[in-house]
Amino acid sequence: MKILLAANSYLPSWGGIERYLSQLGRHLHTSGHDVSVFCRKWSDDLPSTELMDNIRVIRHSAPNLPFYLFALRPFSSEMTCLASARLLRHLNPDLVICRTPGYAQGIRRVLSKAKIVYVLPTIEAIERKFDIAEGNAPILDRFIDLIMNPVNDYQERRALQSADSLVAFSENAAQLSSSQHGFDSGKYQIIPPGVDFKFFNSHCGKSPADYSPVRDDSKKLIMFAGRLCNVKGPDISLEIFHRLLKRHKTIAANCHLLFVGDGPMKNELIRRTDEMNLSGQVFFAGKRDDINRLYPWADLLLHTSRFETFGHVLLESMSCGTPCLSFRRRIPDFQVASEEIIQHGENGYLANGWDPDDVADTLAMALSDPEKLKETGLKAAEYIQKKYSWQRHIDELLKTVENI
């Protein structure tokens, strides 16, 4: 089958959508499909076409709209698809898998007979609400959001209408999208993504030696992995660690907290770490390319997102045998899918994010029994390998278009 993967960005960028498409493309190719990628060319240094892992990557230029036309930017992908009509018709895919709203609409207008699967990426208005929360965002950003939220909602609704099949990674994502856009949640196929077990596993090695000042084998290592921004909740992780010190001093004294990632909140987190006198126990690793080596190094992953349509970091950590502590879902404060992945006390831990003391107590409980913690990590890896294989994801994904 000729399959086209379409999104705003692809490798060498390395976000959630890029990781998903690269893994999906490789496994589709291994299964015998002819796979191409159609994406935006974000840098002049990138070639317009190239072959990556036996996948044909086609990068297009996009309109460079002036700032005063910012409200039209969500339409640029659709405009590019129309401008690339001859190329798309030449590719003539049997199936198109889209991860960006504008591509679903534009490709539908160009390839009216192609089967289109729209894999829900996020709900932009909800994510942006958390990104500018707590009054910290500049007035200009808030003004732009006031205009852009209805535009993004409109684009997302059109993408849902354009697709032949709608796929969400979780019930949480389907319910949030349904509520936001007025779609019946029953129209979404719930198909969780896969994990690259060759890359994320307990045997992929420990951390490089440059972390020797941080790592002390007598200390438990708690890790946060993700972008340091409000929606991911790194400030919550820091507060939980602080509560742990207050409520469970003996346990906390033998722990370190490591932030892996970068983002706009980094300087604020460092400042608050100093104010709390935690600079000897809290460390910042920055953005790392060897995250697969860091997961097995940690004793527990602290996942404190305020909003996630799914939670790939949970799969990655659990696949490496590192158990996770995450939050239960409660609208509107914590719109997450952790309960669909973690079984409390079996393959990980769940706590009430709206009650910091409950989270600190759950964290202390997990760390107080090293043998149980290790057993939980082994169960987590076994669970992920059974339920989240790429082959299973592909089989279920292709089933959604059989009857179209």
Number of C-alpha atoms within 10 A of each C-alpha: 13 14 22 23 23 25 22 22 21 25 14 10 11 13 12 12 20 18 16 17 21 20 17 22 26 17 18 20 18 11 12 10 14 18 23 23 25 23 25 19 19 15 10 8 7 11 12 15 14 13 11 14 11 14 17 17 22 19 21 20 15 19 12 9 12 9 9 7 9 13 17 13 20 18 19 18 26 24 18 20 26 19 15 16 16 12 12 17 12 8 13 16 21 15 19 28 23 26 24 25 30 27 30 31 26 23 27 22 15 18 18 10 12 16 19 27 25 25 26 23 20 20 20 15 18 18 18 17 16 17 17 17 12 9 8 10 11 9 10 9 10 17 10 12 18 12 12 20 17 13 18 21 18 14 20 26 18 16 25 24 15 22 23 17 20 24 23 25 22 24 21 22 26 25 19 20 26 17 12 16 16 11 17 12 19 12 14 24 19 20 20 23 23 22 24 17 18 11 16 22 23 23 13 18 13 15 18 11 8 8 10 10 7 18 17 13 9 8 16 21 22 23 26 26 26 20 21 24 19 24 22 22 21 26 21 20 23 24 18 23 26 20 19 24 19 13 15 17 14 13 17 24 13 16 22 22 26 23 24 19 20 18 13 11 15 19 12 12 18 17 12 16 20 13 10 12 12 18 16 11 18 22 17 17 13 17 16 13 10 13 18 23 21 21 30 26 23 24 23 29 25 28 24 26 25 24 28 21 24 24 20 17 17 25 27 23 29 32 31 29 30 32 33 32 24 28 25 20 22 13 10 10 13 19 22 27 22 26 15 15 21 25 14 16 12 17 25 26 25 22 21 17 22 15 10 19 18 16 27 26 17 18 26 20 15 23 22 15 10 13 11 14 23 18 16 24 27 20 20 27 24 16 19 24 19 9 15 19 16 21 16 15 20 18 12 15 22 11 11 16 15 8 5 9
